[in-house]
Amino acid sequence: MIKVARWLLLGVAVLTGAMLIGGCGSAPPPAPGPLVTLHMSLPRDGSRTSAASTTVTGRVKPVRAKITVLGRAVHVTRSGRFQTSVHLGVGTNLIDVLASLPRSSGAMTALRVVRFLLVSVPDVTTDDTRSATAALKSLNLRATVSPSHDPLAFLLPFSQHVCTTTPPAGTRVNPGSTVILHTAKICV
């Protein structure tokens, strides 16, 4: 009986020692920090612009969180709002926004903003309709033909050509815009 009690006591001691050694040196995990929330106002993801820069605005909670936009620190107001300007390259720009707070998982978002260059309407006056349409198409512009409604035009022995355009030549427009070709056999 004494031997069994000794073995039982020894087993409890070994088990207790193993539990102490296994947990030795490890501190309990730190208490999690407050939940960080990030709400973006501008720009909208996927927005398109011809501007060389865009304004990034939003708000964060808690207000003591740190905000970085493209890796640069941004000032957060007492109400948790932030704003900064970001330079845009031509094409798709990815803007990352990170909200962080010690002992919190933080919050992050990324926005895509597409910057395109405006296209200048070419001077296609005196061109035939086919050539003018091809010139516009090569610049990613659409052509709509608006022929003259002169009832006696069929008597003239030559073909129609572009007299004017709407918008006029030299006007800067968005890619994909429509240019109206006003055509006639004789431009007045």
GUBAVEX-297753 format. One record per residue: residue in three letters; chain; x, y, z of N, C-alpha, C in turn. Coordinates in Angstrom, 2 decimals. Example, Ala and Ser with C-alpha at 12.3 -4.5 7.8 and 13.67 -1.06 7.14 Angstrom:
ALA,A,13.19,-5.69,7.80,12.30,-4.50,7.80,13.20,-3.30,7.80;
SER,A,12.85,-2.25,7.08,13.67,-1.06,7.14,12.90,0.03,7.87;
END
This chain:
MET,A,0.81,-1.17,0.00,0.00,0.00,0.00,0.86,1.25,0.00;
ILE,A,1.94,1.20,0.79,2.85,2.34,0.85,3.52,2.51,-0.50;
LYS,A,3.86,1.42,-1.17,4.49,1.51,-2.48,3.54,2.15,-3.49;
VAL,A,2.28,1.80,-3.46,1.31,2.35,-4.39,1.14,3.85,-4.13;
ALA,A,1.12,4.24,-2.86,0.97,5.66,-2.53,2.19,6.44,-3.00;
ARG,A,3.39,5.83,-2.83,4.61,6.51,-3.31,4.56,6.67,-4.83;
TRP,A,4.17,5.60,-5.52,4.08,5.67,-6.99,3.04,6.70,-7.41;
LEU,A,1.95,6.75,-6.72,0.91,7.73,-7.02,1.41,9.14,-6.79;
LEU,A,2.08,9.34,-5.67,2.66,10.64,-5.34,3.72,11.03,-6.35;
LEU,A,4.55,10.08,-6.74,5.59,10.35,-7.73,4.96,10.71,-9.09;
GLY,A,3.89,10.01,-9.47,3.20,10.31,-10.73,2.61,11.72,-10.75;
VAL,A,2.01,12.13,-9.63,1.46,13.47,-9.52,2.57,14.51,-9.60;
ALA,A,3.68,14.25,-8.98,4.82,15.18,-9.02,5.37,15.31,-10.43;
VAL,A,5.51,14.20,-11.12,6.02,14.24,-12.50,5.05,15.00,-13.40;
LEU,A,3.77,14.72,-13.25,2.76,15.40,-14.05,2.75,16.91,-13.77;
THR,A,2.84,17.29,-12.52,2.88,18.70,-12.14,4.14,19.36,-12.70;
GLY,A,5.26,18.68,-12.59,6.52,19.22,-13.13,6.44,19.41,-14.64;
ALA,A,5.84,18.45,-15.33,5.70,18.56,-16.79,4.83,19.74,-17.17;
MET,A,3.78,19.95,-16.39,2.90,21.08,-16.67,3.61,22.40,-16.42;
LEU,A,4.43,22.46,-15.38,5.17,23.69,-15.09,6.22,23.96,-16.15;
ILE,A,6.93,22.90,-16.56,7.98,23.08,-17.58,7.36,23.47,-18.92;
GLY,A,6.27,22.86,-19.29,5.61,23.16,-20.56,5.16,24.60,-20.65;
GLY,A,4.74,25.18,-19.57,4.25,26.55,-19.58,5.30,27.55,-19.16;
CYS,A,6.48,27.08,-18.84,7.54,27.93,-18.32,8.01,28.94,-19.37;
GLY,A,8.11,30.17,-18.99,8.64,31.21,-19.87,7.64,31.80,-20.83;
SER,A,6.47,31.25,-20.94,5.50,31.82,-21.86,4.54,32.71,-21.09;
ALA,A,4.38,33.91,-21.59,3.47,34.86,-20.95,2.10,34.71,-21.58;
PRO,A,1.09,35.06,-20.85,-0.24,34.99,-21.46,-0.30,35.97,-22.63;
PRO,A,-1.08,35.68,-23.67,-1.17,36.60,-24.81,-1.70,37.95,-24.36;
PRO,A,-1.19,39.02,-24.99,-1.67,40.34,-24.59,-3.15,40.50,-24.93;
ALA,A,-3.77,41.33,-24.15,-5.19,41.60,-24.40,-5.32,42.30,-25.74;
PRO,A,-6.29,41.90,-26.56,-6.43,42.55,-27.87,-6.82,44.01,-27.70;
GLY,A,-6.32,44.82,-28.64,-6.64,46.24,-28.63,-8.02,46.47,-29.21;
PRO,A,-8.43,47.72,-29.29,-9.76,48.02,-29.83,-9.81,47.72,-31.33;
LEU,A,-10.99,47.45,-31.82,-11.21,47.18,-33.23,-11.00,48.46,-34.03;
VAL,A,-10.18,48.39,-35.08,-9.92,49.54,-35.94,-10.83,49.43,-37.16;
THR,A,-11.59,50.50,-37.44,-12.44,50.52,-38.63,-12.01,51.67,-39.53;
LEU,A,-12.06,51.42,-40.81,-11.62,52.38,-41.82,-12.74,52.53,-42.83;
HIS,A,-13.17,53.78,-43.06,-14.23,54.07,-44.04,-13.69,55.09,-45.03;
MET,A,-13.71,54.73,-46.33,-13.21,55.63,-47.38,-14.36,56.41,-47.99;
SER,A,-14.15,57.72,-48.20,-15.13,58.57,-48.86,-14.78,58.76,-50.33;
LEU,A,-13.54,59.18,-50.58,-13.06,59.43,-51.94,-11.65,58.92,-52.09;
PRO,A,-11.24,58.55,-53.26,-12.01,58.33,-54.48,-12.74,56.99,-54.41;
ARG,A,-13.68,56.80,-55.29,-14.37,55.51,-55.36,-13.46,54.52,-56.09;
ASP,A,-13.49,53.29,-55.65,-12.69,52.25,-56.31,-13.13,52.12,-57.76;
GLY,A,-12.17,52.12,-58.68,-12.45,52.00,-60.10,-12.79,53.30,-60.79;
SER,A,-12.67,54.43,-60.08,-13.00,55.71,-60.71,-12.00,56.06,-61.81;
ARG,A,-12.45,56.90,-62.73,-11.63,57.32,-63.88,-11.53,58.84,-63.86;
THR,A,-10.34,59.34,-64.21,-10.12,60.78,-64.22,-9.04,61.11,-65.24;
SER,A,-9.02,62.36,-65.65,-7.93,62.84,-66.49,-6.99,63.73,-65.68;
ALA,A,-7.31,63.94,-64.41,-6.49,64.80,-63.54,-5.18,64.12,-63.17;
ALA,A,-4.16,64.92,-62.88,-2.84,64.39,-62.52,-2.77,63.95,-61.07;
SER,A,-3.79,64.28,-60.26,-3.80,63.86,-58.86,-5.24,63.65,-58.41;
THR,A,-5.40,62.99,-57.27,-6.72,62.78,-56.69,-6.62,62.99,-55.19;
THR,A,-7.73,63.33,-54.57,-7.79,63.52,-53.12,-8.33,62.26,-52.49;
VAL,A,-7.61,61.75,-51.50,-8.02,60.56,-50.76,-8.57,61.04,-49.42;
THR,A,-9.84,60.73,-49.13,-10.45,61.15,-47.86,-11.18,59.97,-47.23;
GLY,A,-11.29,60.02,-45.92,-12.00,58.97,-45.20,-12.02,59.28,-43.73;
ARG,A,-12.45,58.27,-42.94,-12.41,58.43,-41.49,-12.05,57.10,-40.86;
VAL,A,-11.51,57.19,-39.66,-11.02,56.02,-38.95,-11.52,56.06,-37.51;
LYS,A,-11.77,54.88,-36.94,-12.10,54.75,-35.53,-11.23,53.65,-34.97;
PRO,A,-10.70,53.79,-33.82,-10.67,54.96,-32.95,-9.81,56.07,-33.55;
VAL,A,-10.04,57.29,-33.11,-9.39,58.46,-33.72,-7.89,58.51,-33.45;
ARG,A,-7.40,57.73,-32.50,-5.96,57.74,-32.23,-5.18,56.80,-33.17;
ALA,A,-5.89,56.12,-34.07,-5.24,55.24,-35.04,-4.36,56.05,-35.98;
LYS,A,-3.31,55.45,-36.45,-2.40,56.08,-37.42,-2.83,55.67,-38.82;
ILE,A,-2.79,56.62,-39.75,-3.17,56.38,-41.15,-1.95,56.58,-42.03;
THR,A,-1.73,55.64,-42.95,-0.72,55.83,-44.00,-1.39,55.59,-45.35;
VAL,A,-1.06,56.45,-46.30,-1.55,56.33,-47.67,-0.32,56.21,-48.54;
LEU,A,-0.22,55.10,-49.26,0.97,54.80,-50.07,2.24,54.89,-49.23;
GLY,A,2.16,54.46,-47.97,3.32,54.44,-47.09,3.64,55.77,-46.42;
ARG,A,2.90,56.83,-46.73,3.15,58.15,-46.12,2.14,58.41,-45.02;
ALA,A,2.62,58.89,-43.87,1.72,59.20,-42.75,0.81,60.36,-43.12;
VAL,A,-0.45,60.26,-42.69,-1.46,61.28,-42.97,-2.06,61.72,-41.64;
HIS,A,-2.26,63.03,-41.51,-2.83,63.60,-40.29,-4.29,63.16,-40.11;
VAL,A,-4.64,62.76,-38.87,-6.01,62.39,-38.53,-6.55,63.47,-37.59;
THR,A,-7.72,64.03,-37.91,-8.31,65.08,-37.08,-8.92,64.47,-35.81;
ARG,A,-9.36,65.32,-34.91,-9.99,64.86,-33.67,-11.26,64.08,-33.92;
SER,A,-11.89,64.33,-35.05,-13.12,63.60,-35.38,-12.83,62.30,-36.13;
GLY,A,-11.55,62.01,-36.37,-11.16,60.78,-37.06,-11.10,60.88,-38.56;
ARG,A,-11.25,62.09,-39.09,-11.20,62.27,-40.55,-9.76,62.50,-41.01;
PHE,A,-9.49,62.10,-42.25,-8.17,62.32,-42.84,-8.34,62.66,-44.32;
GLN,A,-7.33,63.34,-44.87,-7.36,63.76,-46.27,-5.94,63.97,-46.74;
THR,A,-5.65,63.54,-47.96,-4.34,63.77,-48.57,-4.49,63.74,-50.08;
SER,A,-3.53,64.31,-50.76,-3.52,64.32,-52.22,-2.51,63.29,-52.71;
VAL,A,-2.87,62.56,-53.76,-2.02,61.52,-54.31,-1.80,61.79,-55.80;
HIS,A,-0.53,61.77,-56.24,-0.19,61.94,-57.65,-0.60,60.67,-58.41;
LEU,A,-1.13,60.85,-59.62,-1.56,59.72,-60.45,-0.71,59.62,-61.70;
GLY,A,-0.27,58.43,-62.02,0.38,58.17,-63.29,-0.67,57.80,-64.32;
VAL,A,-0.31,57.80,-65.59,-1.26,57.41,-66.64,-1.49,55.91,-66.53;
GLY,A,-2.75,55.50,-66.59,-3.11,54.09,-66.46,-3.76,53.83,-65.12;
THR,A,-3.71,52.58,-64.66,-4.33,52.18,-63.40,-3.38,52.44,-62.25;
ASN,A,-3.84,53.16,-61.24,-3.07,53.46,-60.04,-3.71,52.71,-58.87;
LEU,A,-2.90,52.03,-58.06,-3.38,51.32,-56.88,-2.97,52.13,-55.66;
ILE,A,-3.96,52.59,-54.89,-3.72,53.43,-53.72,-4.06,52.61,-52.48;
ASP,A,-3.04,52.30,-51.65,-3.31,51.54,-50.43,-3.41,52.48,-49.24;
VAL,A,-4.38,52.20,-48.36,-4.63,52.99,-47.16,-4.60,52.02,-45.99;
LEU,A,-3.76,52.32,-44.99,-3.59,51.45,-43.84,-3.88,52.21,-42.56;
ALA,A,-4.74,51.64,-41.70,-5.03,52.20,-40.37,-4.44,51.23,-39.35;
SER,A,-3.61,51.75,-38.44,-2.98,50.87,-37.46,-3.05,51.47,-36.07;
LEU,A,-3.00,50.57,-35.08,-3.05,50.94,-33.68,-2.33,49.83,-32.93;
PRO,A,-1.46,50.17,-31.96,-0.75,49.12,-31.22,-1.72,48.09,-30.64;
ARG,A,-1.33,46.83,-30.68,-2.08,45.69,-30.16,-3.44,45.51,-30.84;
SER,A,-3.57,46.00,-32.07,-4.79,45.79,-32.85,-4.41,45.23,-34.21;
SER,A,-5.35,44.55,-34.82,-5.05,43.98,-36.12,-5.04,45.03,-37.23;
GLY,A,-5.59,46.20,-36.99,-5.59,47.27,-37.98,-6.61,47.02,-39.07;
ALA,A,-6.61,47.91,-40.05,-7.53,47.80,-41.19,-6.80,48.33,-42.42;
MET,A,-7.13,47.77,-43.58,-6.47,48.19,-44.81,-7.45,48.10,-45.97;
THR,A,-7.28,48.99,-46.93,-8.04,48.92,-48.17,-7.13,49.38,-49.31;
ALA,A,-7.49,49.02,-50.50,-6.76,49.46,-51.69,-7.78,49.91,-52.71;
LEU,A,-7.53,51.05,-53.34,-8.44,51.63,-54.32,-7.73,51.71,-55.66;
ARG,A,-8.47,51.44,-56.73,-7.93,51.59,-58.08,-8.49,52.86,-58.69;
VAL,A,-7.61,53.69,-59.21,-8.02,54.92,-59.90,-7.32,54.91,-61.26;
VAL,A,-8.10,55.05,-62.32,-7.55,55.03,-63.68,-7.42,56.46,-64.17;
ARG,A,-6.20,56.82,-64.56,-5.97,58.14,-65.15,-5.79,57.98,-66.65;
PHE,A,-6.56,58.73,-67.40,-6.43,58.71,-68.86,-6.09,60.12,-69.33;
LEU,A,-5.53,60.19,-70.51,-5.20,61.48,-71.11,-6.31,61.89,-72.06;
LEU,A,-6.63,63.17,-72.08,-7.63,63.68,-73.01,-7.08,63.60,-74.43;
VAL,A,-7.98,63.44,-75.37,-7.61,63.34,-76.79,-8.03,64.62,-77.49;
SER,A,-7.17,65.13,-78.35,-7.49,66.33,-79.13,-8.21,65.91,-80.41;
VAL,A,-9.36,66.52,-80.68,-10.10,66.21,-81.91,-9.26,66.68,-83.10;
PRO,A,-8.96,65.78,-84.04,-8.13,66.17,-85.18,-8.93,67.00,-86.19;
ASP,A,-8.20,67.74,-87.01,-8.84,68.52,-88.08,-9.04,67.58,-89.27;
VAL,A,-10.28,67.15,-89.48,-10.60,66.25,-90.58,-11.45,66.94,-91.65;
THR,A,-11.53,68.28,-91.57,-12.30,69.00,-92.57,-11.64,68.78,-93.93;
THR,A,-12.44,68.69,-94.94,-12.10,68.41,-96.34,-11.81,66.92,-96.58;
ASP,A,-11.75,66.09,-95.53,-11.55,64.64,-95.73,-12.88,64.01,-96.15;
ASP,A,-12.79,62.90,-96.86,-14.03,62.16,-97.15,-14.45,61.45,-95.86;
THR,A,-15.67,61.00,-95.80,-16.24,60.41,-94.59,-15.44,59.21,-94.11;
ARG,A,-15.03,58.34,-94.99,-14.28,57.13,-94.62,-12.94,57.50,-93.99;
SER,A,-12.21,58.42,-94.59,-10.89,58.83,-94.05,-11.05,59.51,-92.70;
ALA,A,-12.05,60.37,-92.58,-12.28,61.08,-91.31,-12.65,60.09,-90.20;
THR,A,-13.50,59.13,-90.52,-13.89,58.11,-89.53,-12.69,57.30,-89.08;
ALA,A,-11.83,56.92,-90.02,-10.63,56.15,-89.70,-9.67,56.96,-88.82;
ALA,A,-9.53,58.25,-89.12,-8.64,59.11,-88.31,-9.15,59.22,-86.87;
LEU,A,-10.46,59.34,-86.71,-11.04,59.43,-85.36,-10.90,58.11,-84.62;
LYS,A,-11.14,57.01,-85.32,-11.05,55.68,-84.70,-9.63,55.41,-84.21;
SER,A,-8.62,55.86,-84.94,-7.23,55.63,-84.54,-6.89,56.36,-83.23;
LEU,A,-7.68,57.37,-82.87,-7.48,58.11,-81.62,-8.48,57.68,-80.53;
ASN,A,-9.16,56.55,-80.76,-10.15,56.03,-79.82,-11.34,56.99,-79.68;
LEU,A,-11.74,57.58,-80.79,-12.93,58.44,-80.83,-13.94,57.81,-81.78;
ARG,A,-15.20,58.04,-81.52,-16.27,57.51,-82.37,-16.75,58.60,-83.32;
ALA,A,-17.15,58.18,-84.51,-17.65,59.14,-85.51,-19.12,58.88,-85.79;
THR,A,-19.87,59.96,-85.85,-21.26,59.92,-86.29,-21.37,60.89,-87.45;
VAL,A,-21.90,60.41,-88.57,-22.00,61.25,-89.77,-23.36,61.92,-89.80;
SER,A,-23.33,63.24,-90.00,-24.55,64.04,-90.14,-24.50,64.69,-91.52;
PRO,A,-25.10,64.03,-92.53,-25.03,64.56,-93.90,-25.91,65.79,-94.09;
SER,A,-25.57,66.58,-95.08,-26.35,67.77,-95.45,-27.71,67.31,-95.99;
HIS,A,-28.70,68.12,-95.77,-30.04,67.79,-96.25,-30.42,68.69,-97.44;
ASP,A,-29.43,69.02,-98.25,-29.67,69.84,-99.45,-30.39,68.99,-100.49;
PRO,A,-31.61,69.36,-100.86,-32.38,68.53,-101.81,-31.78,68.50,-103.21;
LEU,A,-30.90,69.44,-103.54,-30.32,69.47,-104.89,-28.89,68.91,-104.91;
ALA,A,-28.42,68.36,-103.81,-27.04,67.86,-103.73,-26.79,66.74,-104.74;
PHE,A,-27.81,65.96,-105.05,-27.61,64.85,-106.00,-27.20,65.35,-107.39;
LEU,A,-27.44,66.63,-107.70,-27.08,67.18,-109.01,-25.58,67.49,-109.12;
LEU,A,-24.91,67.62,-107.98,-23.48,67.94,-108.00,-22.66,66.68,-108.28;
PRO,A,-21.63,66.78,-109.15,-20.89,65.60,-109.60,-19.80,65.10,-108.64;
PHE,A,-19.69,65.63,-107.46,-18.63,65.15,-106.56,-19.21,64.57,-105.29;
SER,A,-18.32,63.93,-104.50,-18.78,63.23,-103.28,-18.79,64.17,-102.07;
GLN,A,-19.46,63.70,-101.01,-19.52,64.48,-99.77,-18.18,64.42,-99.04;
HIS,A,-17.89,65.48,-98.32,-16.70,65.52,-97.47,-17.07,66.26,-96.18;
VAL,A,-16.18,66.23,-95.22,-16.45,66.83,-93.92,-16.29,68.35,-94.02;
CYS,A,-17.33,69.07,-93.59,-17.28,70.53,-93.57,-16.85,71.03,-92.18;
THR,A,-17.47,70.49,-91.14,-17.14,70.87,-89.76,-17.33,69.65,-88.86;
THR,A,-16.85,69.77,-87.64,-17.06,68.72,-86.65,-17.61,69.32,-85.37;
THR,A,-18.33,68.51,-84.63,-18.80,68.89,-83.30,-18.34,67.79,-82.35;
PRO,A,-17.49,68.12,-81.41,-16.84,69.39,-81.12,-15.81,69.73,-82.19;
PRO,A,-15.45,71.02,-82.27,-14.52,71.45,-83.32,-13.11,70.90,-83.14;
ALA,A,-12.35,70.91,-84.22,-10.96,70.45,-84.20,-10.17,71.19,-83.12;
GLY,A,-9.31,70.46,-82.43,-8.49,71.05,-81.38,-9.09,70.93,-79.99;
THR,A,-10.38,70.61,-79.90,-11.02,70.45,-78.59,-10.51,69.16,-77.95;
ARG,A,-10.21,69.23,-76.65,-9.74,68.05,-75.92,-10.93,67.34,-75.29;
VAL,A,-11.08,66.05,-75.61,-12.23,65.26,-75.14,-11.74,63.95,-74.52;
ASN,A,-12.63,63.29,-73.79,-12.33,61.99,-73.20,-12.18,60.95,-74.30;
PRO,A,-11.31,59.95,-74.11,-11.25,58.84,-75.06,-12.62,58.19,-75.15;
GLY,A,-12.99,57.74,-76.34,-14.28,57.10,-76.53,-15.41,58.07,-76.82;
SER,A,-15.12,59.37,-76.82,-16.15,60.37,-77.09,-16.60,60.29,-78.55;
THR,A,-17.80,60.79,-78.80,-18.34,60.81,-80.16,-18.11,62.18,-80.79;
VAL,A,-17.64,62.17,-82.02,-17.43,63.39,-82.80,-18.41,63.34,-83.98;
ILE,A,-19.20,64.38,-84.14,-20.18,64.44,-85.23,-19.51,65.06,-86.45;
LEU,A,-19.56,64.35,-87.55,-19.00,64.83,-88.82,-20.13,65.42,-89.64;
HIS,A,-20.12,66.74,-89.84,-21.12,67.41,-90.66,-20.58,67.40,-92.10;
THR,A,-21.28,66.68,-92.97,-20.78,66.51,-94.33,-21.70,67.17,-95.36;
ALA,A,-21.11,67.52,-96.49,-21.86,68.09,-97.61,-20.99,67.99,-98.85;
LYS,A,-21.58,68.17,-100.00,-20.81,68.19,-101.24,-20.11,69.55,-101.39;
ILE,A,-20.79,70.62,-100.94,-20.19,71.95,-100.96,-20.40,72.53,-99.56;
CYS,A,-19.31,72.93,-98.92,-19.40,73.51,-97.57,-19.67,75.00,-97.70;
VAL,A,-20.60,75.46,-96.93,-20.98,76.87,-97.00,-20.48,77.59,-95.77;
END
